[in-house]
Amino acid sequence: MRTRLFASSIFAVLLSLVLAAPVMAEPKNGEGLVGETDDKIITFFSLGVVVFFFLVVCLGSFIQGRLEKRKEQRKATELRQSIGW
């Protein structure tokens, strides 16, 4: 078990090094995938991250509320059937 875990860890590290080597060898003078990074790009990316997590929390809360409502309705129906109303 330990040897398999160790071997998979070594494989993951070596794979990342193999994939990173061609990227590091190409001289781009610090430019990323979208070109030269400036304050505007960083600001919009950070705003996108904040909006993404806001939407995830809102959507998750909405889904949880709907599921709780369904659960309460199901419990009420089962209670009415057992009482005989």
C-alpha positions in Angstrom: 0.0 0.0 0.0 2.8 2.4 0.9 4.9 1.6 -2.1 1.9 2.1 -4.4 1.2 5.5 -2.8 4.9 6.4 -3.0 5.1 5.3 -6.6 2.0 7.3 -7.7 3.4 10.4 -5.9 6.7 10.1 -7.7 4.9 9.5 -11.0 2.7 12.6 -10.5 5.8 14.8 -9.7 7.7 13.5 -12.7 4.7 13.9 -15.0 4.3 17.5 -13.9 8.0 18.2 -14.5 7.9 16.6 -18.0 4.9 18.7 -18.9 6.4 21.9 -17.4 9.8 21.6 -19.1 8.7 22.7 -22.6 6.8 25.6 -21.2 9.7 26.8 -19.2 12.1 26.4 -22.1 10.2 28.9 -24.4 11.2 32.5 -23.8 8.2 34.7 -23.5 9.6 37.4 -21.3 7.0 36.8 -18.6 3.9 36.8 -20.8 1.1 34.5 -19.9 -1.6 32.9 -22.0 -3.5 36.2 -22.5 -0.4 38.3 -23.1 1.2 40.8 -20.8 -0.6 40.8 -17.4 -1.6 44.2 -16.1 -3.7 45.6 -13.3 -6.9 45.5 -15.4 -6.6 41.8 -16.1 -5.9 40.9 -12.5 -8.8 43.0 -11.3 -11.3 41.4 -13.7 -10.1 37.9 -12.9 -10.4 38.6 -9.2 -13.9 40.0 -9.6 -14.8 36.9 -11.6 -13.6 34.7 -8.8 -15.7 36.6 -6.2 -18.8 36.5 -8.5 -18.3 32.8 -9.1 -18.2 31.9 -5.4 -21.2 34.3 -4.7 -23.2 32.5 -7.3 -22.2 29.0 -6.0 -23.3 30.0 -2.5 -26.6 31.4 -3.7 -27.4 28.5 -5.9 -26.4 26.0 -3.2 -28.6 27.8 -0.7 -31.5 27.8 -3.1 -31.2 24.1 -3.9 -30.9 23.2 -0.2 -34.0 25.3 0.6 -36.0 23.5 -2.1 -34.9 20.1 -0.9 -35.7 21.0 2.7 -39.2 22.1 1.6 -39.8 18.9 -0.3 -38.6 16.9 2.8 -41.0 18.7 5.1 -43.9 18.2 2.7 -43.1 14.5 2.4 -42.9 14.2 6.2 -46.2 16.0 6.6 -47.9 13.8 4.1 -46.7 10.7 5.8 -47.9 12.0 9.2 -51.3 12.8 7.7 -51.6 9.3 6.3 -50.6 7.7 9.6 -53.1 9.8 11.6 -55.8 9.3 9.0 -56.7 12.9 8.0 
